[in-house]
């Protein structure tokens, strides 16, 4: 998630220092974090024997950087494939098109991912046309972003609400850029309650749109989310139009599929040892480092390393024995045990044709469509050759496949009956990451009360810096995005070089 401009000033400061920081990070906390980072960097290159637990793009990025620096690295992956939640299904239909079971879209400001892709020769492809708009079909009527805010006039359904949210944004930090009591109060407020509180400032359909969008974006009902998920994210500068997720434009993707990036990293790992189907079961500190216990194909095995990068979701890490004895601190342990995770469902269906490209819409489309029946539908076949298409339905909640198909058909019918009739339901894929035993969640998210309390601890290393953390869940600025995973892998590796 890319934060509001208010966060940009502090974010830029910490990026200049080579670190990633939350919005409100006190000088005391910064000095403590700096000491932890310094404890594990420099002077140990010859002695380092580093374990990376987790073969998603965060772990792979860290392995790649450490390998470049000549470090001895062993990568442990719980499943039988590398890449984690970047998982492309290729040759999905007769036209050889692909869809994404996991992460799919890239923002303009995803600089860590884009930089790594450029270094590895992986193309980033624009899929959303310049000047296109999102469509919304709620309460039986089709609307566009200009109905929420017309950038020419600054008027629209969102105008008065934007003023109120802007006031709340400006009250989040004090003069020293620490969280205010107002921020903590909003954090303790469920997003659903906040939307109800401000519902007199916008028509009912606009409030419903925000609820639908943020359910899908964070993967939880808005009754379980912090109000800051919206207040600290949504764009309120009406002269630029309506931007439901602030700076996030999701205008790009990795050419050839998201798996192309982890595949390119794997091809360059050099001497990195890789152990597949190794499930981390326990950890313990030793005199010279950390002992790891794995459930492996041959049974329980133990390995000792001087340093460890844990690039596995907290949903899985909280199952590991021995966390209390690792020198992580109470706040870090609480983050591991309590940080929220989404339960999104993702349905991808091939189509015989692409009738939506010929339809007469009220504005050029970016290929995304919100509806009160099917939540969010977008075209995955944008930029792919062939007459056929692929539509993706992204939902909050662990849906049943048949029910999701029915809702998708109904939602498309609201857009155009021709689009609904074009669905080829014999060629579909359905993924619920919360049901995958190696993930247990779609991506990290922020529950009520966690924004001002847990976020600053997700990336904090152990007290001596021997245990580092990576993964999208440890990127305060890009939590939930592929960019956050890459960024965190870069950070964790840099701490050990």
C-alpha positions in Angstrom: 0.0 0.0 0.0 1.4 3.4 -1.0 0.8 6.0 1.7 -0.6 9.5 1.3 1.6 12.5 0.5 1.7 13.3 4.3 3.8 10.2 4.7 6.0 11.0 1.8 8.3 13.4 3.6 9.2 11.0 6.4 9.5 8.1 3.9 11.9 10.0 1.7 14.1 10.9 4.7 14.4 7.2 5.7 15.0 6.1 2.1 17.9 8.5 2.0 19.3 6.7 5.0 18.8 3.3 3.3 15.9 2.3 5.6 12.2 1.8 5.5 10.3 3.6 8.2 6.7 3.8 9.4 4.9 7.2 9.4 5.4 7.8 13.0 8.8 6.7 14.2 10.4 8.5 17.2 14.0 9.3 17.5 14.3 6.8 20.3 12.9 4.1 18.1 15.1 5.1 15.2 18.2 4.9 17.3 17.3 1.5 18.6 16.6 0.2 15.1 19.9 1.7 13.9 21.8 -0.1 16.7 20.2 -3.4 15.8 21.1 -3.0 12.2 24.7 -2.0 13.0 25.1 -5.0 15.3 24.9 -7.4 12.3 26.7 -5.5 9.6 30.3 -5.3 8.7 33.3 -7.4 9.8 31.6 -10.8 9.6 31.7 -11.5 5.9 34.1 -14.4 6.1 32.3 -16.0 9.0 28.7 -15.6 7.8 26.6 -18.7 7.0 23.2 -17.3 6.2 19.9 -19.1 6.1 16.9 -17.7 4.3 13.6 -19.3 5.2 11.1 -18.7 2.4 11.5 -18.9 -1.3 9.1 -16.2 -2.4 10.4 -13.1 -4.1 11.5 -11.5 -0.8 13.7 -14.5 0.1 14.9 -14.8 -3.5 15.9 -11.1 -3.7 17.8 -11.4 -0.4 19.5 -14.6 -1.7 20.5 -12.9 -4.9 22.0 -9.8 -3.2 23.9 -11.9 -0.7 25.2 -14.2 -3.4 26.4 -11.2 -5.3 28.3 -10.1 -2.2 30.0 -13.5 -1.9 28.1 -14.6 1.2 27.4 -18.3 1.9 23.6 -18.7 1.6 21.2 -21.6 2.0 17.6 -21.1 0.9 14.9 -23.2 2.6 11.4 -23.4 0.9 8.4 -25.2 2.4 6.7 -26.1 -0.9 7.9 -27.7 -4.1 8.2 -24.5 -6.1 9.9 -21.1 -5.8 8.2 -17.8 -6.3 5.6 -17.8 -3.5 2.5 -15.8 -4.2 3.9 -14.7 -7.5 2.4 -17.6 -9.5 1.6 -17.4 -13.2 -0.7 -19.9 -14.9 0.6 -20.0 -18.5 -1.2 -21.3 -21.6 -4.5 -20.7 -19.8 -6.6 -20.8 -23.0 -6.3 -21.7 -26.7 -4.6 -18.3 -27.4 -1.8 -19.1 -25.0 -2.7 -16.3 -22.7 -1.7 -16.3 -19.0 -3.4 -15.4 -15.7 -2.1 -14.8 -12.2 -3.0 -16.9 -9.3 -1.3 -14.4 -7.0 0.3 -11.0 -7.3 -0.5 -9.3 -10.6 -0.4 -5.5 -10.9 2.5 -3.0 -10.5 2.2 0.6 -9.6 4.2 3.5 -11.1 6.0 4.1 -7.8 7.0 0.5 -7.3 10.6 1.4 -7.7 12.2 -1.5 -6.0 10.5 -4.1 -8.2 10.9 -2.1 -11.3 14.6 -1.5 -10.6 15.3 -5.2 -10.0 13.3 -6.2 -13.1 15.4 -3.8 -15.2 18.6 -5.2 -13.8 17.5 -8.7 -14.7 16.2 -7.8 -18.1 12.6 -8.5 -17.2 10.2 -6.1 -19.0 7.5 -4.1 -17.1 4.5 -3.7 -19.4 1.9 -0.9 -19.2 -1.6 -2.3 -19.3 -3.8 0.6 -18.3 -4.3 3.3 -21.0 -3.4 6.9 -20.2 -6.5 8.8 -19.2 -8.7 5.8 -18.7 -11.3 5.6 -15.9 -12.7 2.9 -13.6 -16.3 2.1 -13.8 -18.7 1.5 -10.9 -22.1 -0.3 -11.1 -23.9 0.2 -7.8 -27.6 0.4 -7.1 -28.4 -0.3 -10.7 -26.5 2.5 -12.3 -23.2 2.8 -14.2 -20.8 5.5 -13.1 -17.2 6.5 -13.6 -14.5 8.2 -11.6 -15.7 11.6 -12.8 -19.0 11.0 -11.0 -16.9 10.8 -7.8 -14.7 13.8 -8.7 -14.6 15.8 -11.9 -11.1 17.2 -11.9 -12.1 20.2 -14.0 -14.5 21.4 -11.4 -13.6 19.6 -8.2 -17.2 18.6 -7.8 -18.7 15.2 -7.4 -20.0 12.7 -5.0 -16.7 12.5 -3.1 -16.0 16.2 -2.8 -17.4 16.9 0.7 -16.1 13.6 2.0 -12.6 14.4 0.6 -12.5 17.6 2.6 -13.4 15.7 5.8 -10.9 12.9 5.2 -8.2 15.5 4.3 -8.8 17.1 7.7 -8.4 13.8 9.4 -5.2 13.1 7.5 -3.7 16.4 8.5 -4.4 15.6 12.2 -2.5 12.2 12.2 0.9 13.5 13.2 2.2 16.0 15.7 5.0 18.5 15.1 7.6 15.8 15.7 5.9 13.4 13.3 4.6 11.0 15.9 1.1 9.7 16.0 -1.4 11.9 17.7 -4.3 10.9 19.9 -6.6 11.6 17.0 -4.7 9.1 14.9 -4.9 6.5 17.7 -8.6 7.1 18.0 -9.1 6.5 14.3 -6.9 3.4 14.5 -9.2 2.1 17.2 -12.3 2.8 15.0 -13.5 0.1 12.5 -13.5 1.4 9.0 -17.2 0.5 8.7 -18.0 2.7 11.7 -16.0 5.6 10.2 -17.9 5.3 6.9 -21.2 5.4 8.8 -20.0 8.4 10.7 -19.3 10.4 7.5 -22.1 9.0 5.4 -23.9 12.3 5.5 -21.1 13.8 3.3 -21.7 11.6 0.3 -24.5 9.7 -1.4 -25.1 6.1 -0.3 -23.7 4.6 -3.5 -20.4 6.4 -3.0 -20.1 5.1 0.6 -21.0 1.6 -0.7 -18.2 1.9 -3.3 -15.6 2.7 -0.7 -16.7 -0.2 1.4 -16.6 -2.6 -1.6 -13.2 -1.3 -2.7 -11.5 -1.5 0.7 -12.9 -4.9 1.5 -11.2 -6.2 -1.6 -8.0 -4.2 -1.2 -7.3 -5.3 2.4 -9.0 -8.7 2.2 -11.2 -8.2 5.3 -14.7 -6.9 6.1 -14.5 -3.2 6.8 -15.9 -3.9 10.3 -12.5 -5.6 11.0 -10.2 -3.0 9.5 -8.7 0.1 11.0 -10.2 3.3 9.7 -6.7 4.4 9.0 -6.6 1.9 6.1 -8.7 4.4 4.2 -7.8 7.7 5.9 -4.1 7.2 5.4 -4.4 5.8 1.8 -7.1 7.4 -0.3 -6.4 10.5 -2.4 -8.1 13.7 -1.3 -6.6 16.2 -3.7 -9.6 16.7 -5.9 -7.8 18.7 -8.6 -6.3 15.4 -9.7 -9.6 13.6 -9.9 -10.7 10.6 -7.8 -8.0 8.1 -6.8 -9.6 5.4 -4.6 -6.2 4.0 -3.5 -4.2 7.2 -3.5 -0.9 6.9 -5.3 -1.6 3.3 -6.3 -2.5 3.2 -10.0 -1.9 -0.5 -10.8 -1.2 0.5 -14.4 1.6 -2.1 -15.1 2.4 -5.7 -14.9 5.5 -8.0 -15.4 5.6 -9.0 -19.1 5.0 -12.7 -19.6 3.6 -13.0 -16.1 4.6 -12.3 -12.5 6.5 -15.5 -12.3 9.0 -14.1 -14.8 10.7 -12.1 -12.1 11.4 -14.9 -9.5 12.4 -17.1 -12.4 14.9 -14.6 -13.5 16.3 -14.3 -10.0 16.6 -18.1 -9.6 18.6 -18.3 -12.9 21.2 -16.0 -11.3 21.5 -17.4 -7.8 24.8 -19.0 -8.5 26.1 -21.0 -5.6 23.1 -20.6 -3.3 22.1 -23.9 -1.9 18.4 -24.6 -2.1 16.4 -27.0 0.1 12.9 -27.6 -1.0 10.0 -29.0 1.0 11.6 -27.9 4.3 9.0 -26.6 6.7 10.4 -24.6 9.6 9.2 -26.1 12.8 11.5 -24.7 15.5 14.2 -22.2 16.3 16.7 -21.7 19.1 19.6 -19.4 19.8 23.1 -20.9 20.1 26.5 -19.6 21.0 27.4 -18.9 17.4 24.0 -18.2 15.8 20.6 -19.8 15.4 19.6 -23.5 15.2 16.7 -24.2 12.8 14.6 -27.4 12.9 12.8 -28.4 9.7 10.2 -31.0 8.9 11.8 -32.3 5.7 11.0 -35.3 3.3 13.5 -37.4 5.3 12.1 -36.4 8.7 13.1 -33.8 11.3 16.4 -32.2 10.5 18.4 -29.5 12.3 20.8 -26.9 10.8 22.8 -24.1 12.4 23.6 -20.8 10.8 25.2 -17.6 12.0 22.4 -15.4 10.6 18.8 -16.0 9.4 16.4 -14.1 7.2 12.9 -15.1 7.9 11.0 -14.4 4.7 7.9 -16.4 5.5 4.4 -15.0 6.3 3.6 -14.4 10.0 0.7 -16.7 9.6 3.2 -19.6 9.3 5.9 -18.1 11.6 3.5 -18.0 14.5 3.3 -21.8 14.3 7.1 -22.2 14.9 8.3 -23.4 18.3 10.9 -21.3 20.2 10.0 -17.8 19.2 10.0 -16.5 22.8 13.7 -17.4 23.2 15.1 -15.5 20.1 15.5 -12.1 21.6 12.7 -10.5 19.5 11.0 -8.4 22.2 7.4 -8.2 23.2 6.3 -5.8 20.5 7.9 -7.9 17.7 6.3 -11.1 19.1 2.9 -9.4 19.2 3.3 -8.3 15.6 4.1 -11.9 14.5 1.2 -13.4 16.4 -1.5 -10.8 15.7 -0.9 -9.0 12.4 -3.9 -9.4 10.2 -4.0 -11.3 6.9 -6.6 -11.1 4.1 -8.8 -13.9 2.9 -9.4 -12.9 -0.7 -10.6 -15.2 -3.4 -9.4 -14.8 -7.0 -11.4 -16.2 -9.9 -10.0 -16.1 -13.4 -12.2 -17.1 -16.4 -11.3 -17.2 -20.1 -13.7 -15.6 -22.6 -14.5 -16.5 -26.2 -14.1 -12.9 -27.3 -13.6 -9.4 -25.8 -16.9 -7.7 -26.5 -16.1 -5.0 -23.9 -13.5 -3.5 -26.2 -16.2 -2.7 -28.8 -18.8 -1.3 -26.4 -19.7 2.4 -26.1 -18.7 3.4 -22.6 -19.2 6.8 -21.0 -15.4 7.1 -20.8 -12.2 5.2 -21.8 -11.8 2.3 -19.5 -8.7 1.3 -17.6 -10.0 -2.3 -17.5 -11.3 -2.3 -13.9 -15.0 -2.5 -12.9 -16.5 -2.3 -9.4 -19.9 -3.7 -8.7 -22.1 -4.4 -5.7 -22.6 -7.9 -7.0 -19.1 -9.2 -7.9 -17.0 -6.6 -6.1 -14.1 -6.0 -8.5 -13.5 -7.4 -12.0 -10.6 -6.5 -14.3 -9.2 -7.6 -17.6 -6.1 -9.8 -17.2 -5.7 -10.2 -21.0 -4.9 -6.6 -21.6 -1.8 -6.4 -23.7 -1.9 -10.1 -24.6 -2.3 -11.3 -28.2 -5.4 -13.3 -29.3 -9.1 -12.9 -29.8 -9.9 -14.5 -26.5 -9.7 -12.7 -23.2 -9.3 -13.4 -19.5 -11.3 -11.6 -16.8 -10.3 -11.7 -13.1 -12.8 -11.4 -10.3 -11.1 -10.3 -7.1 -13.2 -10.9 -4.0 -13.0 -10.5 -0.2 -13.9 -13.7 1.6 -13.2 -17.3 1.0 -15.8 -17.8 -1.6 -17.2 -21.0 -3.1 -16.1 -21.4 -6.7 -19.6 -22.0 -8.1 -21.1 -19.0 -6.2 -18.2 -16.8 -7.3 -18.9 -17.8 -11.0 -22.5 -16.9 -10.6 -21.8 -13.6 -9.0 -19.2 -12.8 -11.7 -21.7 -13.6 -14.4 -24.3 -11.4 -12.8 -21.8 -8.6 -12.2 -20.7 -8.6 -15.8 -24.3 -8.7 -17.0 -24.7 -5.3 -15.3 -21.9 -4.0 -17.4 -22.9 -5.6 -20.6 -24.8 -8.8 -21.4 -22.4 -9.6 -24.2 -19.5 -9.7 -21.8 -21.4 -12.1 -19.5 -22.2 -14.4 -22.5 -18.6 -14.4 -23.6 -17.5 -16.3 -20.5 -16.0 -19.7 -21.2 -16.5 -21.3 -17.8 -14.8 -24.5 -19.0 -11.5 -22.6 -18.7 -11.2 -21.1 -15.3 -8.9 -21.0 -12.3 -9.8 -20.3 -8.6 -7.3 -19.5 -5.9 -7.9 -18.8 -2.2 -4.5 -18.3 -0.6 -6.0 -18.5 2.9 -6.7 -22.2 2.2 -3.1 -22.9 1.0 -1.2 -24.5 3.9 2.0 -22.7 3.0 0.4 -19.2 3.1 -2.8 -19.2 5.2 -3.6 -15.7 3.8 -3.7 -13.7 0.6 -1.4 -10.9 2.0 -0.9 -9.0 5.2 -3.5 -6.4 6.3 -4.2 -4.1 9.2 -6.9 -4.9 11.7 -8.5 -2.4 14.1 -5.9 -0.9 16.4 -2.8 -2.3 14.6 -1.9 0.7 12.5 -0.3 2.8 15.2 0.9 -0.2 17.3 2.2 -3.1 15.2 3.3 -1.7 11.8 6.6 -0.3 13.1 7.6 -3.7 14.5 7.0 -5.9 11.5 10.6 -5.4 10.1 12.4 -5.1 13.4 15.3 -7.6 13.6 16.4 -9.5 16.7 18.2 -7.6 19.4 21.6 -8.5 18.0 20.6 -8.3 14.4 21.3 -12.0 13.7 17.7 -12.6 12.7 16.3 -10.4 10.0 12.8 -10.3 8.6 11.6 -10.0 5.0 8.3 -10.3 3.1 5.6 -7.9 1.9 4.3 -8.0 5.5 7.5 -6.2 6.7 7.3 -3.4 4.2 5.5 -0.5 5.9 5.2 1.5 2.8 4.2 -1.3 0.4 2.6 -3.9 2.5 0.6 -6.3 0.4 2.4 -5.5 -2.8 5.0 -7.5 -4.8 7.1 -4.3 -4.5 7.0 -4.6 -0.7 8.4 -8.1 -0.9 11.3 -7.0 -3.2 12.0 -3.9 -1.1 12.1 -6.0 2.1 14.5 -8.6 0.6 16.8 -5.8 -0.5 16.7 -4.3 3.1 17.3 -7.6 4.9 20.2 -8.5 2.6 21.8 -5.0 3.0 21.7 -5.5 6.8 24.0 -8.5 6.5 26.4 -7.1 4.0 
